[in-house]
Amino acid sequence: MRYGAFLPHLGPLARGDVLAHLRTSAQTAEALGFDSVWVGDHIVTPFHIASKYPYSPTGAFPLNPQEPVLEPLSVLSFVAGCTTTIRLGTAVLVLPHRNAVVTAKTVATLDVLSGGRVILGVGVGWMEEEFRVLNAPFAERGPLSDESVAVMKELWTSENPRFAGRYYRFSDLRCEPRPVQKPHPPIWVGGHTGPALRRVVEYGDGWAAVVFSPQEFAERCARLHERAAKAGRPLSSITLCVSPRGKKPEAIIDDIPRYQELGATYLYLAFFNFARSYEEMMAMMERFAREVRLI
């Protein structure tokens, strides 16, 4: 099992000396043996949100709109310059919020500047209010996300990129630099709905699963296995990553063997969700690393 840790780039811990916090938490995660650091994605946080947050039992979005959310790719660019080996992941980048060509350029540049350390977690988004502010088509976010992935892969892998789709059309151009990782940075798909699992099987190198228990993970893995079997794709070709919610890090440790039995090879945690201060978050990270014998 490999482990990742979310950076304190949003919420209360993103206030104060955020540069020092991001630098130190990333460097500490690297020194402790974590495989990766992660960032989430929101451009704006409306004061009034009627949309149901899919990863909360109540459907309520847990982030206070008064708290900062640093832009994820900017954060990872900064962290890339502060570290040398730890991988840099998005969990997840909301594809319909951004122009796919610009995103391809930004992610490729980040992969170059980090020496090939990017893991691109992607999702379709859930907050309709945020889509409205960005003038993005909420009802079309699924097909737009699928096309965005196809656009990025074309720009990253083709010597003479060309594309003719519903949302993007181009030819006779180059989008350099291309990523260091070949054929491109791994794409991990977030979500647990039927369409999300279809995307995992269709073009995902990994699945970023958010769950509340090993039993829930088992149920979703069974559905993913069924879809993969129908598509003729071995489940072993997909990295199964789990992000447990609702338990403190020390309690999650007891569940790790069960996640491994179910095929998970990656686990990441948002330590800042359980900490009242930056210092407490860092202590949690170190205790967790010692408990799972990273150090």
GUROMI-965653 format. One record per atom (N, C-alpha, C): residue in three letters; x negated, z negated, y. Coordinates in steps of 0.001 Angstrom, whole numbers, padded with zeros to 6 digits, always signed. Atoms other than C-alpha are relative to their C-alpha. Layout:
// GUROMI-965653
ALAXZY;...
This chain:
// GUROMI-965653
MET-000839+000000-001190;MET+000000+000000+000000;MET-000880+000000+001247;ARG+000665-000009-001290;ARG-001210+000887+003471;ARG+000960-000589+001040;TYR-000802+000750-000968;TYR-000028-000980+006556;TYR-000246+000493+001422;GLY+000084-000362-001402;GLY+000718-000147+010165;GLY+000612-001080+000865;ALA-000517+000980-000949;ALA+001466-002209+013247;ALA+000430+000702+001279;PHE-000473-000551-001263;PHE+003555-001312+016270;PHE-000767-000626+001167;LEU+000644+000474-001215;LEU+001832-001586+019622;LEU+001037-000625+000934;PRO-000943+000638-000929;PRO+003410-003817+022297;PRO+000198+000849+001253;HIS-000160-000924-001123;HIS+004369-000862+024482;HIS+001416-000006+000562;LEU-001352+000108-000522;LEU+007987-001860+025036;LEU+000458-001447-000083;GLY-000530+001358+000011;GLY+009983-004980+025751;GLY-000829-000959+000843;PRO+000666+000999-000850;PRO+008744-008217+027309;PRO-001522+000015-000081;LEU+001452+000030+000151;LEU+005208-007918+025900;LEU-000684+001207+000632;ALA+000578-001144-000704;ALA+004750-004610+027742;ALA-000184-000287+001485;ARG+000237+000409-001389;ARG+004621-006528+031014;ARG-001369-000683+000108;GLY+001277+000672-000190;GLY+001565-008181+032522;GLY-001155+000981-000109;ASP+001197-000834+000123;ASP-001873-006797+031687;ASP+000155+000935-001188;VAL-000364-000858+001122;VAL-000494-004003+029549;VAL-001198+000813-000504;LEU+001175-000746+000451;LEU-003776-002052+029479;LEU-000832-000831-000968;ALA+000780+000878+000875;ALA-005632-005005+028006;ALA+000746-000279-001298;HIS-000784+000284+001195;HIS-002791-005749+025600;HIS-000032+001177-000981;LEU+000013-001172+000873;LEU-002660-002202+024268;LEU-001391+000217-000599;ARG+001368-000212+000484;ARG-006428-001888+024020;ARG-000363-001034-001061;THR+000408+001059+000920;THR-006939-005238+022324;THR+000803+000030-001295;SER-000815-000019+001222;SER-004018-004947+019910;SER-000392+001169-000893;ALA+000422-001149+000805;ALA-005133-001470+018794;ALA-001362-000246-000634;GLN+001340+000261+000535;GLN-008763-002493+018406;GLN+000026-001108-001054;THR-000114+001079+000978;THR-007772-005672+016590;THR+000626+000509-001296;ALA-000609-000578+001199;ALA-005489-003761+014211;ALA-001028+000807-000783;GLU+001039-000778+000656;GLU-008388-001426+013467;GLU-001001-000916-000705;ALA+000978+000926+000586;ALA-010776-004322+012862;ALA+000570-000773-001180;LEU-000638+000757+001081;LEU-008263-006125+010631;LEU+000262+000844-001250;GLY-000206-000859+001157;GLY-007927-003102+008341;GLY+001344+000684-000061;PHE-001245-000760-000032;PHE-004532-001759+009369;PHE-000332+001488+000012;ASP+000231-001434+000084;ASP-004249+001952+008647;ASP+000424+000719+001269;SER-000591-000738-001106;SER-002272+002850+011756;SER+000616-000930+001028;VAL-000803+000650-001037;VAL-000696+001791+015041;VAL+001103+000968+000404;TRP-001211-000787-000174;TRP+002740+002975+016102;TRP+000666-000279+001341;VAL-000796+000126-001221;VAL+004955+003576+019108;VAL+001383+000592-000240;GLY-001355-000546+000024;GLY+008689+004150+019530;GLY+000238+000875+001219;ASP-000274-000990-001044;ASP+010438+006445+021970;ASP+001365-000195+000646;HIS-001176-000108-000856;HIS+012977+006056+024762;HIS-000481+000382+001389;ILE+000358-000441-001346;ILE+012797+007847+028098;ILE+000660-000893+001042;VAL-000742+000895-000892;VAL+015486+005818+029853;VAL+000842-000938-000853;THR-000888+000955+000676;THR+017583+002800+028909;THR+001200-000251+000904;PRO-001192+000199-000833;PRO+021106+002975+030366;PRO+000462-001458-000025;PHE-000528+001362-000068;PHE+022685-000276+031505;PHE+001191-000184-000939;HIS-001196+000089+000844;HIS+025865+000500+029534;HIS-000122+001003-001148;ILE+000198-000831+001189;ILE+025478+001819+025981;ILE+001158-000237-000968;ALA-001093+000082+000970;ALA+028553+002528+023860;ALA-000433+000514-001374;SER+000493-000529+001267;SER+026588+004402+021184;SER-000476-001138-000902;LYS+000376+001025+000965;LYS+025971+002385+018037;LYS-001438+000201-000474;TYR+001383-000045+000466;TYR+022343+001600+017271;TYR-000007-000080-001525;PRO-000146-000064+001465;PRO+021937+002591+013587;PRO-000812-001019-000776;TYR+000867+000917+000721;TYR+019337-000055+012754;TYR+000262-001452+000371;SER-000417+001362-000305;SER+021261-003143+013793;SER+001307-000274-000719;PRO-001258+000314+000693;PRO+023977-004898+011763;PRO+001212+000032+000928;THR-001112+000021-000963;THR+026071-005190+014930;THR+000175+001319+000731;GLY-000041-001251-000738;GLY+025289-001750+016322;GLY-000488-000125+001428;ALA+000452+000218-001369;ALA+023952-003292+019520;ALA-001482+000341+000126;PHE+001388-000345-000249;PHE+020722-001912+020968;PHE-000742-001249+000463;PRO+000630+001289-000280;PRO+018218-004799+021067;PRO-000839-000055+001271;LEU+000909-000005-001137;LEU+016191-003716+024107;LEU+000742-000240+001305;ASN-000531+000261-001333;ASN+016969-005149+027538;ASN-000354+001173+000911;PRO+000305-001158-000850;PRO+017297-002206+029974;PRO-000937-000318+001154;GLN+000922+000383-001064;GLN+015268-004197+032484;GLN-001456+000008-000460;GLU+001355+000060+000526;GLU+012242-004181+030191;GLU-000632+001394-000052;PRO+000671-001303-000004;PRO+009609-001390+030283;PRO-000100+000612-001388;VAL+000298-000768+001215;VAL+009188+001315+027646;VAL-001012+001064+000402;LEU+001023-000972-000358;LEU+005903+003165+028041;LEU+000165+001264-000833;GLU-000154-001286+000678;GLU+005952+006859+027145;GLU-000949+000072-001196;PRO+000777+000185+001234;PRO+004728+007081+023530;PRO-001255+000850-000117;LEU+001174-000843+000169;LEU+002363+010057+023576;LEU-001082-000339+001014;SER+000976+000464-000987;SER+000724+008781+026751;SER-000718-001248-000518;VAL+000590+001212+000563;VAL+000185+005401+025073;VAL-001017+000347-001085;LEU+000908-000341+001098;LEU-001376+006996+022006;LEU-001246+000721+000503;SER+001179-000629-000577;SER-003675+009110+024163;SER-000970-001056+000518;PHE+000837+001099-000473;PHE-004936+005929+025806;PHE-000652-000732-001173;VAL+000513+000736+001158;VAL-005313+004165+022458;VAL-001034+000824-000770;ALA+000979-000853+000684;ALA-007159+007159+020997;ALA-001390-000204+000570;GLY+001292+000202-000634;GLY-009913+006536+023521;GLY-000577-001390-000180;CYS+000437+001391+000197;CYS-010095+002828+022642;CYS-000379-000293-001438;THR+000189+000231+001437;THR-010415+003250+018862;THR-000770+001174-000599;THR+000785-001064+000627;THR-012332+005340+016365;THR+000570+000511-001320;THR-000436-000412+001343;THR-010658+005400+012940;THR+001485-000194-000256;ILE-001385+000330+000324;ILE-007143+003960+013031;ILE+000913+001168+000362;ARG-000913-001110-000222;ARG-004314+006470+012778;ARG+001032-000357+001069;LEU-000869+000158-001164;LEU-001843+007002+015638;LEU+001350+000641-000302;GLY-001286-000521+000442;GLY+001859+007346+014828;GLY+001127-000208+000979;THR-001247+000148-000752;THR+005219+007897+016506;THR+001116-000320-000970;ALA-001088+000394+000907;ALA+008217+006165+014952;ALA+001222-000419+000821;VAL+000257-001415+000158;VAL+009930+008172+015932;VAL+000140+000687+001360;LEU-000148-000805-001194;LEU+009575+010846+018609;LEU+001332+000726-000082;VAL-001327-000627+000001;VAL+013061+012050+019563;VAL-000158+001450+000443;LEU+000322-001396-000281;LEU+012620+015799+019353;LEU+000925+000669+001014;PRO-000860-000715-000948;PRO+015729+016976+021263;PRO-000174-000432+001452;HIS+000251+000438-001372;HIS+014580+015013+024326;HIS-001048+000846+000704;ARG+001173-000665-000553;ARG+011595+017310+024810;ARG-000014+001484-000345;ASN+000237-001400+000294;ASN+010725+020970+025040;ASN-000983+000100-001165;ALA+000805-000051+001217;ALA+009285+021891+021642;ALA-001378+000606+000227;VAL+001290-000628-000265;VAL+006509+024101+023038;VAL-000923-000993+000699;VAL+000798+001010-000691;VAL+005320+021367+025399;VAL-000408-001109-000973;THR+000315+001033+000988;THR+005514+018823+022569;THR-001096+000459-000954;ALA+001044-000542+000876;ALA+003458+021086+020306;ALA-001357-000068+000681;LYS+001248+000030-000753;LYS+000813+021347+023013;LYS-000536-001428+000124;THR+000413+001389-000213;THR+000744+017596+023678;THR-000501-000628-001293;VAL+000387+000595+001282;VAL+000590+016575+020011;VAL-001307+000614-000505;ALA+001249-000643+000419;ALA-002126+019139+019245;ALA-001182-000539+000802;THR+001063+000541-000849;THR-004166+017886+022191;THR-000364-001418-000427;LEU+000244+001363+000466;LEU-003758+014294+021015;LEU-000758+000002-001319;ASP+000698-000062+001287;ASP-004883+015284+017530;ASP-001470+000378+000209;VAL+001378-000389-000305;VAL-007981+016952+018990;VAL-000760-001177+000604;LEU+000684+001079-000707;LEU-008834+014042+021293;LEU-000219-001226-000887;SER+000153+001143+000902;SER-008379+011511+018476;SER-000821+000338-001235;GLY+000756-000394+001186;GLY-010386+013484+015932;GLY+000858+000140-001238;GLY-000874-000247+001142;GLY-007376+014252+013745;GLY+000641-001237-000575;ARG-000557+001272+000474;ARG-005609+010895+013569;ARG+001516-000129+000188;VAL-001424+000096-000342;VAL-001994+011736+014489;VAL+000882+000053-001245;ILE-001141-000107+000926;ILE+001034+011020+012290;ILE+001220+000188+000878;LEU-001134-000303-000864;LEU+004055+012642+013910;LEU+001305-000371-000700;GLY-001333+000383+000469;GLY+007193+010702+013064;GLY+001045+000572+000937;VAL-000997-000685-000829;VAL+010254+012602+014280;VAL+001406-000435-000386;GLY-001397+000318+000244;GLY+013962+011960+014618;GLY+000886+000770+000962;VAL-000943-000773-000814;VAL+017092+013448+016144;VAL+000610-000828+001126;GLY-000563+000840-001043;GLY+018073+010451+018291;GLY+001410-000464-000323;TRP-001313+000592+000275;TRP+021250+008390+018447;TRP+000756-000399+001274;MET-000640+000528-001202;MET+021942+007319+022055;MET+000529+001140+000878;GLU-000591-001108-000737;GLU+024366+009793+023595;GLU-000199-000153+001499;GLU+000170+000232-001436;GLU+024032+008180+027023;GLU-001367+000480+000489;GLU+001335-000453-000369;GLU+020299+008934+027076;GLU-000075+001521+000002;PHE-000049-001461+000049;PHE+020916+012548+026060;PHE+000626+000563+001268;ARG-000675-000500-001205;ARG+023288+012984+029006;ARG-000923-000034+001205;VAL+000929+000111-001122;VAL+020690+011755+031474;VAL-001051+001114-000054;LEU+001049-001005+000178;LEU+018138+014209+030039;LEU+000550+001420-000076;ASN-000658-001307+000097;ASN+020656+017071+029992;ASN-000333+000684-001325;ALA+000286-000494+001345;ALA+019996+017457+026272;ALA+001302+000032-000803;PRO-001266-000170+000718;PRO+022734+018656+023873;PRO+000140-000972-001178;PHE-000138+001014+001051;PHE+023717+015583+021839;PHE+000641+000580-001255;ALA-000714-000539+001159;ALA+026116+017503+019578;ALA-000860+000981-000796;GLU+000854-000984+000665;GLU+023381+020027+018735;GLU-001374-000578-000345;ARG+001328+000589+000171;ARG+020552+017543+018257;ARG-000598+000258-001376;GLY+000511-000285+001339;GLY+020287+018229+014516;GLY-000646+001364-000103;PRO+000618-001331+000078;PRO+019775+022003+014585;PRO-001115+000210+001013;LEU+001071-000119-000988;LEU+017701+021701+017764;LEU-001277-000663-000508;SER+001173+000674+000566;SER+015386+019233+016023;SER-000640+000842-001101;ASP+000539-000841+001067;ASP+015033+021488+012989;ASP-000782+001178+000579;GLU+000680-001144-000605;GLU+014137+024432+015198;GLU-001270-000443+000724;SER+001185+000507-000690;SER+011715+022293+017199;SER-001167-000157-000964;VAL+001060+000134+001009;VAL+009758+021493+014031;VAL-000543+001370-000383;ALA+000436-001353+000355;ALA+009671+025183+013106;ALA-000849+000612+001105;VAL+000770-000504-001137;VAL+008435+026066+016599;VAL-001398-000609+000017;MET+001299+000667-000039;MET+005672+023482+016490;MET-000903+000492-001125;LYS+000815-000480+001121;LYS+004493+024574+013044;LYS-000514+001414+000256;GLU+000433-001366-000298;GLU+004379+028193+014182;GLU-001143+000003+001007;LEU+001043+000055-001020;LEU+002312+027343+017255;LEU-001283-000632-000534;TRP+001164+000705+000539;TRP-000002+025089+015258;TRP-000759+000804-001054;THR+000604-000608+001188;THR-000678+027401+012314;THR-000231+001506+000098;SER+000067-001461-000032;SER-000292+031038+013341;SER-001053+000507+000982;GLU+000954-000644-000899;GLU-003027+033232+014793;GLU+000709+000777+001111;ASN-000782-000756-000985;ASN-000350+035241+016580;ASN+001431-000542-000015;PRO-001306+000652+000109;PRO+002623+032894+017088;PRO+001133+000869+000542;ARG-001223-000672-000459;ARG+006037+034453+017332;ARG+001178-000714-000620;PHE-001170+000744+000457;PHE+009481+032956+017000;PHE+001249+000586+000639;ALA-001288-000473-000504;ALA+013077+034125+017358;ALA+001085-000872-000606;GLY-001005+000926+000499;GLY+015596+031337+017007;GLY+001165-000131+000960;ARG-001176+000243-000829;ARG+018713+029942+018590;ARG-000384-000578+001360;TYR+000377+000713-001226;TYR+016901+027827+021187;TYR-001329+000488+000587;TYR+001321-000420-000458;TYR+013397+029335+021405;TYR-000285+001425-000474;ARG+000447-001355+000331;ARG+012035+032878+021487;ARG-001331+000230+000703;PHE+001276-000328-000629;PHE+008424+033888+022068;PHE-000822+000883-000927;SER+000953-000819+000751;SER+005678+036278+020970;SER-001161+000322+000927;ASP+001156-000452-000767;ASP+002292+037591+022078;ASP-000564-001100+000898;LEU+000571+001107-000759;LEU+000820+034264+023110;LEU-000872-000851-000907;ARG+000736+001005+000725;ARG-001506+031499+022089;ARG+000331-001353+000620;CYS-000220+001367-000477;CYS-001046+027732+022376;CYS-001165-000835-000515;GLU+001226+000666+000415;GLU-004541+026295+022162;GLU-000224-001279+000817;PRO+000610+000009+001332;PRO-006007+023990+021071;PRO+001039-000249-001077;ARG-000828+000352+001140;ARG-004483+023789+017647;ARG-000512-001318-000586;PRO+000400+001317+000513;PRO-004564+020469+015768;PRO-001248+000052-000868;VAL+001148+000145+000897;VAL-007663+019250+013973;VAL+000465-000027-001449;GLN-000512+000115+001369;GLN-005604+018385+010884;GLN+000628+001327-000427;LYS-000509-001267+000515;LYS-004747+021388+008736;LYS+000920-000233-001185;PRO-000400-001024-000962;PRO-002299+022891+008455;PRO+000492-000566+001336;HIS-000478+000646-001225;HIS-000965+020376+011026;HIS+000085-001494-000266;PRO-000183+001436+000237;PRO-000510+016619+011540;PRO+001186-000245-000927;PRO-001131+000299+000887;PRO+001710+015064+008868;PRO+001251-000320+000807;ILE-001286+000208-000655;ILE+005375+015060+009863;ILE+000831-000931-000868;TRP-000832+000968+000697;TRP+007331+011988+008833;TRP+001373-000019+000661;VAL-001360-000091-000519;VAL+011094+012189+009214;VAL+000677-001360-000068;GLY-000741+001244-000026;GLY+013101+009168+010283;GLY+001482+000225-000265;GLY-001441-000088+000241;GLY+016716+008407+009430;GLY+000369-000195-001453;HIS-000458+000261+001365;HIS+018834+007704+006368;HIS+001308+000710-000336;THR-001233-000731+000273;THR+021916+009919+006704;THR-000288+001179-000922;GLY+000167-001191+000822;GLY+022534+012933+004497;GLY-000847+001068+000664;PRO+000834-001000-000674;PRO+021151+015363+007096;PRO-001449-000438+000157;ALA+001370+000493-000140;ALA+018098+013144+007650;ALA-000758+000148-001320;LEU+000661-000133+001294;LEU+017307+013076+003918;LEU-000236+001469-000341;ARG+000214-001438+000188;ARG+017768+016856+003810;ARG-001252+000440+000757;ARG+001184-000360-000781;ARG+015141+017147+006564;ARG-001276-000509-000670;VAL+001166+000539+000699;VAL+012762+014890+004637;VAL-000434+000960-001097;VAL+000313-000874+001134;VAL+012967+017155+001611;VAL-000416+001384+000475;GLU+000239-001371-000461;GLU+012952+020394+003602;GLU-001360+000162+000668;TYR+001261-000198-000704;TYR+009975+019825+005864;TYR-000791-001282+000254;GLY+000706+001242-000244;GLY+008873+016201+005783;GLY-001205-000195-000917;ASP+001134+000452+000799;ASP+005432+015127+004663;ASP+000163-001463-000373;GLY-000283+001391+000286;GLY+006766+011594+004725;GLY+001389-000363+000477;TRP-001305+000530-000405;TRP+009932+009558+005144;TRP-000209-001374+000616;ALA+000098+001275-000698;ALA+010029+006754+007713;ALA+001338-000719-000121;ALA-001263+000660+000315;ALA+012742+004514+006290;ALA+000073-001361+000668;VAL-000264+001315-000584;VAL+014156+001583+008253;VAL+001079-000664-000847;VAL-000930+000654+000921;VAL+015851-000904+005924;VAL+000040-001496+000296;PHE-000141+001446-000149;PHE+017033-004503+005789;PHE-000346-000759-001270;SER+000298+000667+001266;SER+016215-005202+002138;SER-000556+001006-001000;PRO+000435-000898+001060;PRO+014517-003762-000948;PRO+001174+000691-000699;GLN-001161-000615+000635;GLN+017990-003162-002410;GLN+000488+001203+000795;GLU-000410-001132-000834;GLU+018926-000953+000534;GLU-000992+001149-000129;PHE+001015-001029+000188;PHE+015638+000901+000161;PHE+000189+000696-001348;ALA-000213-000577+001331;ALA+016356+001408-003550;ALA+001160+000986+000009;GLU-001170-000878-000065;GLU+019772+002905-002806;GLU-000316+001295+000730;ARG+000329-001192-000769;ARG+018385+005292-000218;ARG-001030+000861-000729;CYS+000970-000751+000791;CYS+015446+006254-002446;CYS+000690+000798-001103;ALA-000735-000704+001051;ALA+017910+007177-005181;ALA+000641+001265+000559;ARG-000614-001175-000622;ARG+019717+009527-002792;ARG-001071+001041+000348;LEU+001075-000925-000334;LEU+016417+011015-001634;LEU-000526+000680-001263;HIS+000481-000561+001264;HIS+015278+011505-005229;HIS+000947+001082-000492;GLU-000997-000984+000433;GLU+018512+013338-006029;GLU-000129+001292+000803;ARG+000131-001185-000847;ARG+018083+015680-003071;ARG-001303+000739-000306;ALA+001281-000628+000294;ALA+014424+016301-003868;ALA+000055+000747-001329;ALA-000111-000643+001318;ALA+015234+017078-007509;ALA+000772+001310+000095;LYS-000800-001222-000157;LYS+017886+019617-006481;LYS-000804+001098+000693;ALA+000809-000973-000725;ALA+015374+021276-004152;ALA-001259+000391-000762;GLY+001187-000302+000783;GLY+012688+021319-006843;GLY-001274-000537+000606;ARG+001187+000589-000623;ARG+010354+019131-004825;ARG-000276-001367-000611;PRO+000306+001315+000573;PRO+008565+016213-006524;PRO-000043-001058+001093;LEU-000026+001075-000984;LEU+009147+012942-004719;LEU-001415-000506+000299;SER+001375+000450-000196;SER+005446+012183-005169;SER-000700+000758+001128;SER+000596-000775-001086;SER+004706+014847-002524;SER+000433-000510+001370;ILE-000506+000562-001248;ILE+006486+012740+000118;ILE-000497-001434+000128;THR+000412+001377-000258;THR+004907+009608+001602;THR+001233-000827+000333;LEU-001152+000867-000239;LEU+007532+006871+001392;LEU-000471-001213+000799;CYS+000389+001074-000896;CYS+007093+004540+004344;CYS+001226-000844+000320;VAL-001134+000883-000243;VAL+009309+001517+004844;VAL-000313-000917+001173;SER+000092+000937-001119;SER+009905-000511+007994;SER+001108-001033-000184;PRO-001030+001016+000231;PRO+011714-003710+007002;PRO+000446-000653+001306;ARG-000557+000675-001171;ARG+013993-005309+009589;ARG+000690-001291-000435;GLY-000799+001194+000220;GLY+015616-008692+009880;GLY-000728-001188-000580;LYS+000779+001106+000544;LYS+012837-010798+008353;LYS-001310-000118+000756;LYS+001306+000189-000604;LYS+009719-012326+009809;LYS-001085+000531-000934;PRO+001062-000610+000830;PRO+006405-010830+008623;PRO-000370-000799-001233;GLU+000401+000801+001167;GLU+005579-013759+006346;GLU+001037+000079-001119;ALA-001042-000132+001017;ALA+008939-013348+004565;ALA-000028+001379-000649;ILE+000052-001359+000529;ILE+008457-009602+004146;ILE-001065+000131-001094;ILE+001086-000076+000986;ILE+005264-010199+002156;ILE+000530-000159-001423;ASP-000560+000222+001335;ASP+007329-011441-000793;ASP+000702+001241-000550;ASP-000724-001202+000431;ASP+009211-008115-000866;ASP-000922+001181-000293;ILE+000895-001150+000126;ILE+006129-005886-000922;ILE-000103+000516-001433;PRO+000069-000539+001372;PRO+005819-005692-004751;PRO+001216+000840-000377;ARG-001206-000755+000325;ARG+009419-004514-005000;ARG-000010+001363+000699;TYR+000101-001289-000700;TYR+008890-001834-002332;TYR-000978+000922-000723;GLN+000979-000807+000733;GLN+005841-000663-004272;GLN+000586+000544-001300;GLU-000652-000453+001233;GLU+007843-000486-007504;GLU+000907+001197+000266;LEU-000934-001060-000360;LEU+010292+001798-005703;LEU-000713+001248+000514;GLY+000756-001177-000386;GLY+007511+004158-004679;GLY-000567-000014+001404;ALA+000541+000073-001352;ALA+006673+003021-001152;ALA-001515-000176-000052;THR+001455+000118-000088;THR+003012+003476-000282;THR-000455-000375+001406;TYR+000328+000284-001406;TYR+003209+002608+003409;TYR+001039-000971+000540;LEU-000907+000960-000625;LEU+004711-000264+005382;LEU-000504-000279+001409;TYR+000420+000373-001351;TYR+004698-000848+009119;TYR+000967-001003+000600;LEU-000748+001125-000553;LEU+005851-003807+011176;LEU-000119-000040+001518;ALA-000005+000230-001446;ALA+006836-004464+014779;ALA-000164-001502+000219;PHE+000268+001435-000143;PHE+005169-007860+015126;PHE+000548-000554+001308;PHE-000455+000503-001306;PHE+006209-008082+018775;PHE+001468-000405-000011;ASN-001415+000386+000086;ASN+009851-008385+017704;ASN+000171-001472-000354;PHE-000107+001373+000486;PHE+009103-011846+016288;PHE-000831-000980+000827;ALA+000919+000833-000776;ALA+006680-013154+018913;ALA+000556-000294+001388;ARG-000422+000393-001345;ARG+007408-015033+022110;ARG-001089+000245+001031;SER+001104-000270-000911;SER+004009-014198+023595;SER-000944+000984-000665;TYR+000995-000926+000536;TYR+001225-011691+023205;TYR-000943-000714-000966;GLU+000914+000764+000846;GLU-001035-014381+021739;GLU+000630-000296-001363;GLU-000685+000264+001270;GLU+001573-015249+019113;GLU+000072+001270-000844;MET-000039-001262+000731;MET+001918-011578+018179;MET-001340+000282-000679;MET+001322-000251+000566;MET-001824-011256+017662;MET-000292-000940-001171;ALA+000193+000949+001100;ALA-001879-014392+015508;ALA+000795+000425-001227;MET-000812-000501+001113;MET+000939-012951+013375;MET-000704+001152-000713;MET+000705-001139+000591;MET-001017-009733+012854;MET-001158-000461-000876;GLU+001149+000468+000765;GLU-004098-011618+011707;GLU+000433-000733-001268;ARG-000492+000703+001204;ARG-002128-013903+009335;ARG+000487+000988-001042;PHE-000512-000996+000927;PHE-000385-010894+007828;PHE-001155+000730-000682;ALA+001137-000712+000582;ALA-003677-009052+007342;ALA-000701-000849-001052;ARG+000654+000868+000980;ARG-005139-012060+005554;ARG+000868-000176-001243;GLU-000904+000225+001134;GLU-002052-012578+003370;GLU+000034+001198-000935;VAL-000032-001190+000863;VAL-002025-008970+002144;VAL-001411+000492-000317;ARG+001410-000207+000352;ARG-005843-009073+001863;ARG-000564+001302+000571;LEU+000657-001085-000699;LEU-006697-006408+004379;LEU-001400-000415+000407;ILE+001319+000514-000372;ILE-009589-008666+005368;ILE-000375-001138-000959;
